[in-house]
Amino acid sequence: MESPLLERTEGYIGGNWVGANASETFPVVNPATGEELARVQTMGATETREAVAAASKALRLSEPATLAERRGWLEGVRDALKAEKDEIGRILCLEHGKPLKEAVGEVDYAAGFFDYCARYIDHLDSHTIPETPKDCAWTVHYRPIGVAGLITPWNFPIGMIAKKLSAALAGGCPSVIKPAEDTPLTMIAAFRAIHDRNVLPAGMINLVMGPPKPIGDVLCEHPEVTMLSFTGSTPVGQHLVRETAGRVKKLSLELGGNAPFIIFDDADVDDAITQLIGNKFRGGGQTCVCANRVYVQSGIFETFADKLAERVEALKVGDGMEEGTDIGPLINQAGFDKVRRHVQDALAKGGTLKAGAHPDTLPESGSLFYPPTLVTGVQSEAACCQEETFGPFIPMVSFDSEDEVLAAANNTDYGLASYLFTQDETRAQRMIPAMRFGHVGWNTGTGPTPEAPFGGMKLSGIGREGGLEGLFEFVEPQTVPRSY
């Protein structure tokens, strides 16, 4: 593909583009068309160690960057993303498949994290506590935790790195970044936009691309990498916990989800459906916060299903670059096959196809466009209620009582996002504390925002991104008592 931001599809280490003469490359493919967009230089352990060395050189411990300097970095990255949002969004659309409007919106969303950290960075200033225990003045400083390894998934190619990198820069931490192999071009384009504006010191951000194991092994083992932030599957997160245990590295992990979306019979049905459509089909359903299990109270179940089916059937599936597209392709064949398997399983266990195509009528290969699908009467033992589907499939389950649906919602090892629709404030205030999820949307299907902390409970991870809580992820308090 042609783009002024992709004149080089290489890595970036110590302020320089590297890898032009790499012996191996890997393809990046448009999932809507199967077209090869670019070939990217494959990097491995050697380049990752070089990136860590460059980051270590940029780390300023004895003379840390001032808050004013760091604010300037954050504002510079924000402005670079804003200035190039249309082109970065176009690249994101082509390599991911999500509709162009969504892709451009994701760039704006990413810029919001840098803006938030810039505005609230003064919270990282040192302070002296009012008490004077042991006849000392006690001052607390927030020091950079060190070199950070940032590993991001393909489903939000710019949004996910923004959550991590904004807080890392606010804390004064240089980073080594590894994007997903499916969607590295968005990251390369963002690096080019930042590089061209000269907004960061050399070595503060470094980009390595290639297979996960050699890069991940270095980030886990290297003694100068003291923090690892990862977004992805729970099994990989568990692997990182084991691999970093020997060096007791700090981890921030946003892992898998299994979000319940609960609608009581006193809810505003039309609004709940609108919220569900926006929540479920963003990114083609390939988000860890979208509704995975939809519970509708029996009194409105049939009405809700009929209205929802009508809305689902009206969604336009197509190439994200085409005007009016609501849902793009899935990222790859494995993702397509998993959605098909979940729909087949739900139907085999007594569910009824209410909207969409029967999975047996879909091609085995050659297209990654999965039609938005609604199945009603889904049983709790269905695979889609036990596993994250990651696709445009809504399984609807009927329930009668509050206790019943609360038990069903919590019957998962995952605790990332959840949603509750009821006009009964007393019920909501009773249920929300009992819902073991880091995010509970009440009468809204909205997901994370830069201004609020986001993260999971249970097997959905540790740590928070966004909000003041996220701002503190990449610093370590250092307490200095001084005798009078």
C-alpha positions in Angstrom: 0.0 0.0 0.0 1.1 3.6 -0.6 1.3 6.0 2.4 3.7 8.8 3.4 3.8 7.2 6.8 4.8 3.8 5.5 7.8 4.6 3.3 9.7 2.3 5.7 8.2 -0.8 7.2 11.0 -1.4 9.7 11.7 -1.4 13.4 12.7 1.7 15.3 15.5 1.6 17.9 17.3 4.5 19.6 15.7 7.1 17.4 16.6 5.4 14.1 14.8 3.1 11.7 16.4 -0.3 11.6 16.1 -3.6 9.8 16.1 -2.5 6.1 18.5 -5.4 5.3 16.7 -8.0 7.4 17.0 -11.5 5.9 13.3 -12.3 6.7 10.1 -10.5 6.3 6.4 -11.3 7.1 3.3 -10.2 5.2 0.5 -8.0 6.4 -2.8 -8.8 4.7 -6.0 -6.9 4.3 -8.6 -9.3 5.8 -11.4 -7.8 3.7 -9.7 -8.6 0.4 -6.9 -11.0 1.1 -4.5 -8.5 -0.6 -1.0 -8.2 0.8 -0.5 -4.7 2.0 3.2 -4.8 2.9 6.0 -6.9 4.0 7.5 -6.0 7.4 11.1 -6.8 8.5 11.2 -9.7 11.0 13.0 -8.9 14.2 14.1 -11.2 17.0 16.1 -11.5 20.2 19.2 -9.6 18.9 17.1 -6.5 17.9 15.1 -6.7 21.1 18.3 -6.6 23.2 19.5 -3.6 21.1 16.1 -1.9 21.8 16.5 -2.6 25.6 20.0 -1.1 25.5 18.7 2.0 23.7 15.9 2.3 26.3 18.3 1.9 29.2 20.5 4.6 27.8 17.5 7.0 27.6 16.4 6.2 31.2 17.2 9.2 33.5 17.4 8.2 37.1 19.9 10.5 38.6 18.4 13.5 36.7 14.9 12.4 35.8 13.0 14.4 33.3 10.9 17.1 34.9 7.1 16.9 34.9 7.1 19.8 32.5 9.4 17.9 30.1 7.2 14.8 30.3 4.1 16.9 29.7 5.7 18.2 26.6 6.4 14.7 25.4 2.8 13.7 26.0 1.4 16.7 24.3 3.7 16.2 21.3 2.6 12.6 20.8 -1.1 13.7 21.2 -0.6 16.4 18.5 1.2 14.0 16.2 -1.6 11.5 16.3 -4.3 14.2 15.9 -2.5 15.7 12.9 -2.2 12.3 11.2 -5.5 10.7 12.4 -7.1 10.3 9.0 -4.1 8.6 7.4 -3.3 6.4 10.5 -7.0 5.6 10.6 -7.0 4.6 6.9 -4.0 2.3 7.5 -5.7 0.8 10.6 -8.9 0.1 8.6 -7.0 -1.6 5.8 -4.9 -4.0 8.1 -7.6 -4.7 10.7 -10.8 -4.5 8.7 -12.9 -2.4 11.0 -15.0 0.4 9.4 -13.0 3.5 8.5 -15.1 5.8 10.8 -14.3 3.4 13.7 -10.6 3.3 12.8 -10.3 7.1 12.7 -12.2 7.3 16.0 -9.7 4.9 17.5 -6.9 7.3 16.7 -8.8 10.1 18.5 -9.4 7.7 21.4 -5.7 7.0 21.6 -4.8 10.6 21.5 -7.1 11.1 24.5 -4.8 9.0 26.7 -1.8 11.2 26.1 -4.0 14.3 26.6 -5.3 13.0 29.9 -1.9 12.1 31.3 -0.5 15.5 30.2 -3.3 17.3 32.1 -3.0 15.2 35.3 0.7 14.6 35.4 1.1 16.9 38.4 -0.3 14.0 40.5 3.1 12.5 40.1 4.9 15.4 41.8 6.6 14.7 45.0 4.9 15.6 48.3 5.9 15.8 52.0 3.4 14.2 54.4 1.9 16.5 57.1 3.0 14.3 59.9 6.6 14.3 61.3 7.1 10.8 62.8 10.5 10.1 64.4 11.3 13.8 64.2 11.8 13.6 60.5 10.3 15.3 57.4 9.0 12.5 55.1 8.9 13.2 51.4 7.5 10.8 48.8 8.9 10.8 45.3 7.5 8.9 42.3 10.4 7.4 40.4 10.4 5.8 36.9 10.0 2.1 37.4 12.6 1.5 34.6 12.5 0.2 31.1 9.0 -1.1 30.2 8.1 -3.8 27.7 4.8 -3.1 26.1 3.0 -6.0 24.2 -0.2 -5.2 22.4 -2.9 -7.1 20.5 -4.3 -6.7 17.0 -7.9 -5.7 17.8 -7.1 -2.1 18.8 -3.8 -1.4 17.0 -3.4 2.2 18.3 -5.8 2.3 21.2 -4.1 -0.4 23.2 -0.6 1.0 23.0 -1.8 4.5 23.9 -3.1 3.2 27.2 0.3 1.9 28.1 2.7 4.3 26.4 0.9 7.4 27.8 1.4 6.3 31.4 4.9 5.1 30.7 6.0 8.5 29.3 4.2 10.3 32.2 6.3 8.2 34.6 9.5 8.9 32.7 9.9 5.3 31.5 11.4 4.3 28.1 9.6 1.5 26.3 10.2 -1.4 24.0 7.0 -2.0 22.1 5.9 -5.2 20.3 2.8 -4.9 18.2 0.8 -7.9 17.0 2.0 -9.4 13.7 -1.5 -9.0 12.2 -1.5 -5.2 12.6 2.0 -3.7 12.8 1.5 -1.0 10.1 -0.6 1.2 12.4 2.2 1.3 14.9 4.8 2.0 12.3 2.7 4.9 11.0 2.3 6.3 14.5 6.1 6.0 15.1 6.7 7.8 11.8 4.4 10.7 12.8 6.1 11.0 16.2 9.6 10.7 14.7 9.0 13.4 12.1 7.9 15.9 14.8 11.0 15.1 17.0 8.8 15.1 20.2 10.7 12.4 22.2 14.3 11.9 23.2 16.1 9.1 21.3 15.5 5.7 23.0 12.3 6.7 24.8 10.2 4.6 22.4 11.5 1.5 20.5 9.6 -0.7 18.1 10.4 -4.4 17.4 8.2 -6.6 15.3 8.2 -10.3 14.7 7.2 -13.7 16.2 6.2 -13.5 19.9 8.7 -16.0 21.5 12.1 -14.5 20.8 11.0 -11.0 21.5 8.9 -12.0 24.5 11.7 -14.1 26.0 14.1 -11.2 26.0 11.5 -8.9 27.6 10.8 -11.5 30.3 14.5 -12.4 31.0 16.4 -9.1 30.5 17.4 -7.6 33.9 17.0 -4.1 32.7 13.3 -4.6 31.8 11.6 -4.0 35.1 8.0 -3.7 34.0 5.9 -5.7 31.5 2.5 -4.5 30.3 0.5 -7.0 28.2 -3.0 -7.1 26.7 -4.1 -10.4 25.2 -5.3 -13.8 26.2 -5.3 -15.2 29.7 -3.1 -18.2 28.8 -0.4 -15.9 27.5 -0.8 -13.7 30.6 -0.3 -16.7 32.8 2.8 -17.6 30.8 4.3 -14.2 31.4 3.6 -14.4 35.1 5.6 -17.7 35.2 8.4 -16.4 33.0 8.9 -13.1 35.0 8.7 -14.6 38.4 12.4 -15.2 38.8 13.1 -11.5 38.4 9.9 -10.4 40.3 9.0 -7.9 37.5 6.0 -5.7 37.9 3.2 -6.8 35.6 0.2 -5.0 34.2 -2.1 -7.5 32.5 -5.4 -7.0 30.7 -6.6 -10.5 29.8 -9.6 -12.3 28.5 -13.2 -11.5 29.2 -16.7 -13.2 29.2 -19.0 -10.2 29.5 -22.6 -10.6 30.7 -25.1 -8.1 29.3 -28.2 -8.2 31.6 -31.6 -6.6 30.7 -34.4 -6.6 33.3 -38.0 -6.2 32.2 -38.2 -2.7 33.6 -35.4 -1.5 31.2 -35.9 0.8 28.3 -36.0 -1.9 25.6 -35.2 0.3 22.6 -32.3 2.0 24.3 -30.9 -1.3 25.6 -31.0 -2.7 22.1 -29.2 0.4 20.7 -26.6 0.1 23.4 -26.2 -3.7 22.8 -25.7 -3.2 19.0 -23.0 -0.5 19.6 -21.3 -2.6 22.2 -21.4 -6.0 20.5 -20.6 -5.2 17.0 -17.8 -2.6 17.4 -14.7 -4.0 15.7 -16.9 -6.9 14.4 -17.4 -8.2 18.0 -13.6 -8.6 18.3 -13.2 -6.8 21.6 -12.7 -8.2 25.1 -15.3 -5.8 26.6 -18.2 -6.6 24.2 -21.2 -8.6 25.3 -20.5 -12.3 25.2 -23.6 -13.5 27.0 -26.9 -11.6 26.8 -29.4 -12.3 29.6 -33.0 -11.0 29.1 -35.7 -11.3 31.7 -38.5 -13.6 30.6 -41.2 -10.9 30.7 -39.7 -9.0 27.7 -37.7 -11.8 26.1 -39.8 -12.3 23.0 -40.3 -8.6 22.4 -36.6 -7.9 22.9 -35.6 -10.8 20.6 -37.9 -9.6 17.8 -36.8 -6.0 17.9 -33.1 -7.0 18.2 -33.4 -9.4 15.2 -34.7 -6.6 13.1 -31.8 -4.4 14.0 -29.2 -7.1 13.5 -30.6 -8.0 10.0 -30.3 -4.3 9.0 -26.5 -4.1 9.7 -24.3 -3.8 6.6 -21.3 -6.2 6.4 -18.5 -5.3 4.0 -15.1 -3.7 3.4 -14.4 -1.1 6.0 -13.4 1.4 3.4 -16.8 1.3 1.8 -19.4 3.9 2.8 -22.0 2.7 5.2 -20.3 -0.4 6.4 -21.2 -1.4 9.9 -19.2 -4.6 10.3 -16.0 -5.5 8.6 -14.3 -8.9 8.3 -12.9 -11.0 11.1 -9.1 -10.8 11.4 -8.3 -14.3 10.2 -9.6 -17.8 9.4 -9.1 -19.1 13.0 -11.3 -16.3 14.3 -14.0 -17.0 11.6 -13.9 -20.7 12.5 -14.4 -20.1 16.2 -17.5 -18.0 15.7 -18.9 -20.7 13.4 -18.2 -23.3 16.0 -19.9 -21.3 18.8 -23.0 -20.8 16.7 -23.2 -24.4 15.6 -22.8 -25.5 19.2 -25.5 -23.1 20.5 -27.9 -24.4 17.9 -27.1 -28.0 18.6 -27.8 -27.5 22.3 -31.3 -26.2 21.6 -30.9 -22.6 20.5 -33.0 -21.0 17.7 -31.5 -19.0 14.9 -33.3 -15.7 15.0 -31.1 -13.6 12.7 -28.1 -14.2 10.4 -27.2 -17.2 8.3 -27.0 -20.8 9.4 -23.3 -21.7 9.9 -23.6 -24.7 7.7 -24.4 -22.5 4.7 -21.2 -20.4 5.1 -18.1 -21.1 3.0 -15.3 -23.1 4.6 -12.7 -20.6 3.4 -12.2 -17.7 1.1 -14.1 -15.0 3.0 -13.7 -13.6 6.5 -17.1 -11.8 6.6 -19.2 -13.5 9.2 -22.8 -12.3 9.2 -24.1 -10.8 12.4 -26.0 -13.6 14.1 -28.6 -13.8 16.9 -29.5 -17.1 18.5 -32.2 -17.3 21.2 -32.9 -19.9 23.9 -29.1 -20.6 24.4 -28.3 -23.0 27.2 -25.8 -22.1 29.9 -23.6 -25.1 29.0 -23.1 -23.8 25.4 -19.5 -23.0 24.4 -20.4 -19.4 23.8 -21.4 -19.0 27.5 -18.1 -20.6 28.7 -15.6 -19.0 26.3 -15.1 -15.6 24.7 -16.4 -15.7 21.1 -14.7 -12.7 19.7 -17.1 -12.2 16.8 -20.5 -10.9 15.7 -22.6 -13.4 17.5 -25.2 -12.6 20.1 -26.4 -15.6 22.2 -29.6 -14.7 24.2 -30.5 -16.4 27.4 -33.8 -16.1 29.3 -33.9 -15.6 33.1 -36.6 -15.0 35.7 -35.0 -13.7 39.0 -32.3 -11.4 40.1 -30.5 -14.1 42.1 -30.6 -16.5 39.1 -29.0 -14.0 36.7 -26.4 -12.8 39.2 -25.3 -16.3 39.7 -25.1 -16.9 36.0 -23.2 -13.7 35.3 -20.6 -14.5 37.9 -20.3 -18.1 36.8 -17.0 -17.5 35.0 -13.3 -17.3 35.8 -13.2 -14.0 34.0 -14.1 -10.5 35.3 -13.3 -7.8 32.8 -16.5 -6.0 31.7 -20.2 -6.4 32.4 -23.4 -4.5 31.7 -26.7 -4.1 33.6 -29.9 -2.5 32.4 -32.6 -1.7 34.9 -34.5 1.4 36.0 -34.7 0.1 39.6 -31.9 2.0 41.4 -32.2 -0.1 44.5 -31.7 -3.3 42.4 -28.7 -1.8 40.6 -27.1 -0.7 43.9 -27.6 -4.2 45.2 -26.3 -6.0 42.2 -23.3 -4.0 41.1 -21.1 -4.6 44.2 -21.9 -8.3 43.8 -20.8 -8.4 40.1 -17.2 -9.5 40.0 -16.1 -7.4 37.1 -13.8 -4.5 36.9 -16.2 -2.6 34.7 -20.0 -2.5 35.2 -21.9 -0.4 32.7 -25.3 0.6 34.2 -27.8 1.4 31.5 -25.0 1.9 29.1 -22.9 -0.3 26.9 -19.9 2.0 26.8 -16.4 0.6 27.4 -13.2 2.2 28.7 -12.3 5.9 28.6 -9.0 7.7 29.3 -10.4 9.5 32.3 -11.3 6.3 34.3 -9.4 3.2 35.4 -10.0 0.0 33.5 -8.9 -3.5 34.2 -10.0 -6.9 35.2 -10.7 -9.1 38.2 -10.0 -12.8 38.6 -8.4 -14.3 35.4 -9.0 -11.1 33.5 -5.8 -9.5 34.8 -4.1 -7.3 37.2 -3.4 -3.5 37.2 -5.4 -0.6 35.7 -5.1 1.5 32.6 -6.6 5.0 32.4 -7.6 7.4 35.1 -5.3 8.4 38.0 -4.8 4.7 38.8 -3.3 4.1 35.4 -1.1 7.1 35.7 0.7 5.5 38.7 1.3 2.1 37.0 4.8 3.0 35.7 6.3 4.6 38.8 7.6 3.4 42.1 7.2 5.5 45.3 10.5 6.3 47.0 10.2 7.6 50.6 12.8 9.9 52.0 12.8 10.7 55.7 15.1 13.6 56.6 16.1 14.5 60.2 15.4 18.0 61.3 
